[in-house]
Amino acid sequence: MNGPDPTGTKVFETEVLIIGGGVTGTGVMRDLALRGVNCLLIDQKDLNAGASGGNHGLLHSGGRYASTDEQTAAECKTEGDILKKTAPDCIDECGGIFAAVEGDDIDFAARFADHCAAAGIACRSLSPLEARELEPSLSDKVFAAFAVEDAAIDPFHITLGNVSHATLLTDSTYLPHTEAIDFEVVNGAITSVLCRDSRTGESVRIRTKQVVNAAGAWAMNVAKLAGCGDVALLYAKGTLIISNARISNGVINRLRVPGDGDILVPGGTVSLLGTTSDNIDKLDDIRPTVDEVDRILHEGIGMVPGLENTRFIRAFSGVRPLLQAVGADVDGRKASRGFRLFDHEDQGLSNFVTLVGGKLTTYRLMAEKTGDLVARRLGNGEPCKTATTALPSGDAVRWTEPGFAPRYWYKRSDQSDAILCECEMVPQSAVDEIIADEYGASKHMSLRAIALRSRIGKGSCQGSFCAARVTSHLYDRDIYVCDEGREHMKDFVSERFKGVRPVLWGRQMPQMELAEALHCGLMGLDLLGEGGDENDDGNADLP
Amino acid sequence: MHDIIAPTIDFQAKARDLLPDNASYDSCLSCGLCSSGCPASGFDGMDPRRFLRMAMLGMNEELSNTPWIWTCTLCQRCTYVCPMSIDVSVLVGYARGNWPKDKKPQGIVRSCEAQMRFPSTSAMGVMPEDFVEIIEDAVEELHEEDDRFETLEAPMDKQGAYFFINQNSREPATEPEELAPLWKVFDYVGADWTYASKGWAAENFCMFTGDDEAWEEMVKQRVNAVNELGCKVWVNTECGHSFYTLWKGVERFGLQADFEAGNLISYYAHWIREGKLPVNSDWNTQGLKFTVQDPCQLVRKSIGDPVADDLRYVATKLVGAENFIDMQPCRSANYCCGGGGGFLQAGMNEQRLAYGKRKFDQIEVTQADYVLTPCHNCHSQITDLCDHFEGEYRVIHFWTLICLSLGILGKNERRYLGPDLAEIGLSKDAP
């Protein structure tokens, strides 16, 4: 920061301003930092608040696209291999299978192996018996199955790692809760971006040489703000549900034309079943619905019958920003999963770039292409290094990994290190480390910011206990004063409840009755004044 | 982190196998009621909720090797208070069985081995012929000492007797003078009963080693002994886990038992109600205060509150309602004293006493002079707690007080009574 200008607005100066703290934005931040460039990353909410947080956490082998989009499939294969090498701490190489069950298209299944071969994707045919030996939860109505190299990836670990590494390399900065509201353009170049801190309402001016728009689903809005009308996006909302325990050993994909509820991905100690795909035209109030959950489950049960009696702890939604080509089909699933870089030169801007589309699996490649363009514009001749440089896994970024905190705690066996989150066994020391070391996140760490950077609130109790305990701990650490902590806690549990509500049956029901007794009956959070909406970070957390 | 000594168990999968669908680990609310009421919470960084959560988080290696499983007494208080009725003790027991024999607490292992050695099934190694001789000697001694009992019998292997009475090894092995009060009670009510030379022992440490086969073998031998004699009712004497091990064992291993499993406390209550045991509290002129320790194995784990009611009925009849003070919590919600699960034999004295501090404090609050408990392990542990934490109370069996009240307690049958009761009910010319 370079101090306030005469009007009292905070001023920052950077070489590259990146808008959007998802995997792509943070990927560009690290890509450029590895070329020696100083960046400033902003997000209107916090890291992975959009699609980067609202997905399966699936590192595609490419099998999913082999039959429909050979290029994307091949990219998935190449990029998947790179990430497995450079970010092994973020990836569970659990493998995956594609399985067709009675009623699925026999011809589609029969052509799968050829399509994989054409895209260069490893794929091994399995007998139904072999498939069920690999995945005992699989339906006994399987008639065709293939093993592929799918893996599970923790997008939070990736994002946190990207920011952490960039900060370390070039003193790059991340500002959460900072929304771009105006672009100052001089002679066809953006010279500064005026932003607003959504928490304090304060203005922030960022002087910059280059601007990267990586705002995901919001990229079209940001481009328009900069006067560019060339970015046309299609919004497809996807909903997923999370089980209380891990169901399968690896990824299970339905071997058929992609549809609802046909991918089950392990997320460490849980499993994620999804997705739906529904076109929407507004980005406000994205939340999962009972209808979506019903659809996912109905389809999923055909593939994994045990899902019928599985305890689900939450649903969540993300919005896929898909490129809308002229005359394109409006079906979100059929739209290209490729990505595109807009240099906006035909829009009269020489230092603005927008990248849209793509996938979690190919985020690094998108960042590389963007980095190449921005570096060239800066006159920086350094090549991209992300394909070969390992992503460091520092102390403060490791807490998103399921099962890490309890192992760490158990190994240390320090009885004075109280467990704050019982479901995921996150100790006090983890929260303290996140508060102390977390680069940039915020000078003012909130319950929600800590939850984003750890497993807090993601277990079966969905914040029933840990919300109160972490809040109390933050009061103990003088981070919260007055009523602020209680208000944040109300926001947090209300946000979790949006996701819990559509899966509220069976064993999750008594859990939430207990939560209600605690939060409303005991703490009176329901009587706490309205509010919190301005702190709404959206469905930003992938459990 | 502890040394790797045991093969790794997949606890989540085992929980699915061994627990009912609606009360398996997947139903946990993380509420912690289990842990807050568990005296083993905190040892080795563990508690019941942590055990379950670690299972859900896949920490199988840690759980397979934690020595905490020997600190948990399998008392099932966690299950009792769990809103979802999840039984943590099932997998703790399974994990015990998974430890290599030479790494398990050797005291428990040796007790089980002793049981396996002779058809007595006695953990103290009392052989059938020794048992028969000890009983004969004790009967003879009683005949000589008190002419009121010169015709009293302690039948052995009596075919077709109504009651089959088991016997904790402690009395025949180390305190034979404690045998007679129980016989006097049977004599008083005119019970048709018998001991057996085989399968007579009450205790079963094999169950605590987690070795299911050994547990089954012990119960089989005992069940066969009762079946062979054709008795109608098998009665455990004042030993908590002896009831559980047989009653549960018959169900668990699908054994053919041609008899009913009864417990002595309920028979005491029954005989008092019927007027066959006309006990009263007239002797308690000093207003001595009494409390009761509910044995987890008999109350919470087996029969539940009905036997807790019987315990209190008998106790208040014996000492006077105004002199009876319950511990809180009690009955099925009672805390384990720390003598269960083989803890007394496990050689982990420091942990055992720390575990028992909660029980000691509960007793102290009642300001009782005596703790009545129909369980040998409770008896030993609560006595140990008194010595260690410097309490003032004493621990006694029910049979002692029943005989005292009836005026038939011999002078040498008072080892657990204090000076305040040493002379009460002794006739001037009694031995």
Interface residues (C-beta under 8 A of the other chain):
Chain A: N244 A245 R246 T269 N309 R311 P402 G403 P406 R407 Y410 K411 S413 Q415 I419 E422 C423 E424 M425 G459 S460 C461 S464 F465 R507 P510 Q511 L514
Chain B: M1 Q12 D21 N22 Y25 D26 S27 C28 L29 S30 C31 G32 G42 D44 G45 R49 R50 R53 M54 M56 L57 G58 M59 E62 P83 M84
